[in-house]
Amino acid sequence: MTKALLIENGVIVTMDAGRRIFSKGHVLVENGRIAAIGDAAPPAPGPNATRIDASGMVVMPGLVDTHAHAGHMLTKGLGDDSEAWMNTAGRIYAEATDCEFWAAEGALSALERIKCGTTTAALLFGGGPDIMRTEAPEAARAHLAAIAEMGVREILGVGPNRPSAAHVYRDHSQSPYAEVIVSPEAQLAVCARLVDDWQDRDGRLRIAVTLPVFTARELDDPTVYNLSCKVRDLAREMSVLFVQDGHREGSIAANAERLGLFDGHSLLAHCIELTEADIAALKDTGAKVAHNPSALMSVSGRCPAIELMEDGVTVSLGTDASAPDRSFDMFRNMFQAHRYHARHFRDDAVLPPMQLLEMATIEGARALSMENEIGSLELGKRADIILVNMRQPHLWPPAHPVQRLARFANGADVDTTIVDGRILMRARQLIDHDEDAILDRAERAFHLMMDRAGLA
């Protein structure tokens, strides 16, 4: 268990129910949880406690990224446009990766998140709904082991591919490689094993269940309908989050009506060009939304995030990271979300700074059904905390901390990242890991993958 930690002399942005801000406050952490917080004289920590002087910094909850992808860290730049990249990435995931690729890429992904202040992220395991690496459990286990070692908090979404096409993967655990025909039924069995494996193993890691987004016409196919029912039932029987990537133009209403697919433990990404029936289904079922203003889908259509929040729907922020053209920097997404909707309404008063910060912290935690554990700095909650260095030209003068965070900060301003009371980064230096070694490992995995894909 981590020893006691006292953070003092910082501007504390709590994100609690009262949205309290302490201009010169403290946070005491014991046994990985917040034991005291306030602006009075801090309690005396034990003799072996670590003390951090946060003068000139904002102390705030770790950022929560509610939609991203595993695998993308090592496919950046592989295509002149989004369609070329998507085709290349899909072929890579199916034909050119092994367990070491997924472990090395996972460590690199965690490294970027630590350095950007993202303490919790929800990732889909693969390149979207057609190339999920769930034909066997080994790749996901390698990824999760790397994430556990790095110390960040993650929800990994696993599920089947679309049943409408044949899927053949290459197994590089033997030489020459073997081809494996992948079926949705086998993938579902692997998903159930992964949930069992990780349900009680590590408090920072969880498994979610995911399903491709099917249109009303696709649901007329008995194979698609039956697969959807099985995934729905698996998520509910095992009490895990259900996530989907890519809802648009009536798909929410169709799946709610035909399948009863959604409930308060459902998280739907993108949600662009929604119909009135879609919005009604979100309100009726309690399903949450991951809004991704930097994503390609937000170029082709608009997520009505403002309207949804006004109707009482939980809307969080996701990066859809980290390829082909975006990063894990949640500060960048806060800024982009504001511009995205301000331009639509021609009104820069929409999405004020505090609301943006809510979407990236407590509302993100709510979207993941984790609001009682993370997302704000409150007594008893897990100590997921970041310190942002505000003593910089682009973050000056020292006033209005929430506005400076939402409008002017970026991931490189994060000085310290803490998860469960464990300091992962201090003064932008990793505590327990060698950053160069992580980069070198990822580079080796990248070159081997490129050779196997015939792209070298």
N, C-alpha and C positions, 0 to 999 in steps of 0.2 A: 504494500500500500504506500502511496506517495506520502512524504512527510508534509507537515504544515507549511503553508505559504501565505505570507502577508504582502499584499500590494497596497501601497500607500502614496498619498500626495498627488493622485491623479484626478482628472475629471471623470467621474463615474457616470456613464450613460446606462441606466439599469434596464430599460425596456420592460419594466414591470407594469402592473396594471395602471399605476399612477404616472407612468413614464417619468419617474423621478430622475433628476440629474444632480449629483453632488459635485460642487465646484472644486473641492479639495477633500476627497474621500478615501475610503479604504475598502478592501475586500479581503477577508480572512478565509482561507481554504483549509479544511481538515478532512482527511480521508477521502479526498477527491470531490468533496461537496462544499458549497458555500456555507460557512459557519457564522459569518458576521459581515455586515455591509452597512455603511453609513458615512456621515461626515463629522461625527464626534471623534474624540480621541480613540484610536483603534485599540482593541483589546491586546493584551500582551500575549504574543505567541510563545510556544514552547522554546526551550533553549536551542533546539536543533532546527528551528524553522528557517526557511529561506525567506529573505526580505527583498522586495523589488521596489525601488524608488521610482514612481511613475510620474515624476514632475515633468511637465511639458507634454504629457500624453493623455489620450482618452482611453479609458478602460471600459470595455463594452463586451457584450456577448459575442462568441464566435459566430461567424456568418454561416448561413444554412443554404446550400445549393440544392434545390429540389428536383433538378433534372439534368443529367449529363450521361456520358457514355464511357465505359471501359473499352480500351483498345485504341481510342482516337489519338492518344498522345504520340504514337509512333506512326501515324499516317498523315501528318501535316504535310501540305505541299504536294501531295501525290495526285495531281490532276489540275488542268488549267481552268476548270470550272467545277461547279458543284456536282453536276451529273457525272463527269469523268472521275471526280474524287470518290463519289459514292460507289460507282462500279468497281474501282480499283480497291477501295477499302473492303468491300464485300468479298472480293476474290481473295484478298490477303487473309481475312479472318477465317475463311473456309479452307484455304489451301496452303498457307505459308506460316502458320503460327504453331508454337508448341507451348508447354507449360512455362518454360523459361521466359518466353515472350510475354506471357500474361503476368508473371511475377515482376519482371523488370519494368514493364509498362505500368503496373500498379504502383510500384515504388516511386516511379517518376511522377505519376499522377498525384500521389499523396504529397510529394515534395512541393509541387506547384501549389497545391491547396494550402499547405502549411505556410508557405511564403506569402500567400494572398490573404491569409486570415480566415479561410473557410475550414471550420472545424467539423462540419457535418455535410455529407453529400449523398444524394441518391443517384446511383448509376445503373444503367442497363448494361448487361454483360454481353456486349457485342455491338455490331453496327446496325442497330435497328431491328425491325421485326422479322427480317428474312435471314439474318446470319447470327443467330443466338448460339453461343458456344456452350450448349447444354447437351451435346451428344454423349458426353461422359462427364463425371464430376471433377476430373483431375485439374482441368484448366481453371475452373472457378476456385478450387481449393488453393491453387498456387497464387492466384490473385489475392484471395482473402488472407492468406498467410503473410503476404507482403504488406498488405494494409495493416494487419494486426501489429506487425513489427514496427511500422512507421508511427503508429499511435493515433491516427485520426479516426473519426467516427464515420461509418458508412452503412448505407442500406444498398444492397446489391440486388437488382431485379433480374430474375431468371425466368425463362419460359420457352415455349415452343416457337418454331418457325411457322410461316403460313403453310397449310397443307396442300395448297394448290400447285406446288411445283416440287420436283425431285431435288433433294439436297444431298450432295456428296461432299464430305470433308476428307482432308488428308491427315492421317495420324503419323506424326514424325517421331514418335517414341521408338520406332524401329527403322532400320535402314535396309533396303529402300522403304519409303513411306508406304503405308497401307491406306486404301480408300475405304471410307466408312459411309454407308448409306444411313442418313439420319431420318428418323420418323418422329412426328409429334408425340406419339405415345411413349417412345423411349425417352424423349426429352422431358415429358411430364414426370416420369419415374425418377429421373435424375434430379429434377427440381425438388421433389418430395424428399429425396435423400439429403440434399443440401440444406433444406430447412431443418430436418432432424439433426444434422451434424452441427449446425451453428446456432440453434435456438437458445441454448443455455451455455454456450462455450465462452463467449466474450461479450461483455455488456456493451462494447462499442460497435459491434458488428451484427447486422441483421440481414435476413434474406427477405426479399419481396417477390411476389409472383407477377409476371407480366404476360400480356397477350397482344398479338397484333390487333390494330384497329380494323374492324370489318364494317363495311357498308350494309345498308338494309338489303341490297340485292345479294351480297355475299352470304348473308345470314340465311338466305333461302336454301343454300347448299347444306344438306344434312351433315356432311363431314365437318364443315365450318361450325355449324350450330352445336354439334355434339362436343367438339373440341372446346368451344367457348364455355359450355356448361361445366366441363371437367375442370377447366382452369378456375372458373368462379368458385366451384365447390372446394377445390384444393385450398384456395386462399382463405376461405371462411372456416373450413375444418381445422386448418393449422394456425388460424388467427394471425395472419400476416398481412401486411399492406399489399393492396392490389394496384398496380401502376400500368398505364398505357401511354404510348407515344404517338401523337399525331391526330388528335380528334379535330374534325372540321365538318361544317355544312350538313348537319343532321345526324351525324354518326352517334352522338351521345344519346339523343332521343331514341334512335332505332335500337341501340343496345340496351337501354333502360327498359323500353317497352317489351322487346322480344325476349330478353334474358334476365331482367332484374339484376343487371350486372353490377350496379354500383351501390355503395353505402358510404358511411362516414369514414371508412378505412380505404377509400379509393382515391387515387391521385392521377389526374389526367393532364398530360402535357400538351402544350401549344394551344389547342382550343381556339382556332381561328374561324372567322366567318360563321359564327354560331347562329342557329335559328332560334326563334322564340321558344320552340319546343325543347331545344337543347338547354337553354337557360332555365326553363321550368324544371327539367330533369335534374340539373345541378342543385337547384333549390330544394326539390322534393327529396332527393336521396342523401344530401349532405356531402356529396363528393367534392373534393378539392381540386384546385387548378394550379399547375406549374406554368407560369408565364415566362416565355423565353424571348425577350426583346431583341437579342442578338442573333437569333436563329434564322435559318433560311425560310422556315415556314412563316415567320413574322414579316418577311419580305413579300411573300405571295398572298398573304391575308392578314387581317388584324384580329388579335385577341382583345375582346372588349373588357379588359381588366377593370377599368374604372366602373363601368356599368355593373359588372358582376359583384364587385365589392359593395357597391351601393345597395345591391339586392341581398347582401348578407352572405355571399359565397366567399369562402376562404381562397385568396389568391396569393401565391408565393412567387418568388423569383428563382429561375433556373438559368444556367449558362448554356445548356446544350453542348457543353464543352467536350473535347478541346480541339476539334477540327470540324470543318476545314479552315475556318477563318475566325476563330474566337478562342478565348482563353477561359480559365477558371476564375478570373478576376470579377468578384461580385460587385465591387465598387463601380467598375465599368458598366455593369448591367444596371445598377441603380441609376446612373446618369443616363444611359441609353433609354431606359424605361420612361424616364421623365420626358425626354425629347420625343420619343415615339408617340406618346399620347398628347403631349402639348401641341405637337404639329397637327395631329388629327383634329383636336378641338380648337386649334388656334388660340390656346389659352395656357399661358405658362403657370397658372395657379393650380392646375391639376397635378396630382401626385406631389404634394409638398414633402419637404425633406423627412419629416418624422414618419410619414406613411411609407416612403421608400425604405427607410431603415426597418420599419415593422415587417415589410414584405421579405426582407433579407435576414430577419432574425426570428422574432416570435411567431409571425405568420408562417414562416418556413417550417418551424418546429410543429406548429398546429397542422400543417399540411401532411406532415409525416406521422401524425398522432403521437408526438413526443413533447407537446407543450408543457407537460408536467415535469419534464426532466431537463430540458434545455431551452434556449431561445431568449432567456432573460437572466439577469443577475438577481437572484432572490434566495432567501434562506432555504437551505435544503436541496436546492437544485444542483445538478452536476456542474462542476467548475470548468466549463468550456468558455474561455476568456481570451480576448486579444487586446493588445496594447498598440495603439496607433500613434506614431510620432507626429505630433501636430506642430512641432517647432521647426517649420520649414517654410520657405517663401510662398509656395502655392497654397499653404494652409494658414497663412497669417492674414489678419491679426487675430489674437487669441480671444475670440468671442463667437457666440452662436455655434457651439460644437456640432450639433446635429446637421446644420446646414453645411458646414465645412466637410463633414463626412460624406454626405449624400451628393454634394455638388462638385467637390474639388479633390477628394482623396482618391488614391488608387492602391492596388494591392502592394506595391513596393513601399508604401508608407507603414506597413505593418511591422512593428518592431519585435513583438513577442506573441507567440501562439501557445496556448495552454489547453489541453484536453484532459478531462477527468482529474484536474489538479496537477497533471504531469506537464512540465515545461518542455515543449518540443522545439521551440526556437526562441532565442534571446539575442537581442541586438542584431537580428537578421542572420544569426549563425545557428545551424542545427546543433542540438545538444548531444544527442546519442548516435548520430549518423554522419557519415562523410558524404557531403554533397557531390564531390567529384566522383566518388565511387559509384553513386547512384547514376550519375550522368554517363559514366563509362560503361556500366552494365547495360543501360538502355541503348547505348550506341552499338554495342556488340549484338544485342538482340535485333536491333534495326537492320544492321547489315546482313545478318543471317536471313532475316525475313525477306529482304530485298532480293537476295540471291535465289531463295526458294520460289519467289514470285516471278522471277525472270525480269526484274526491274533494275538490277544493278547497273 
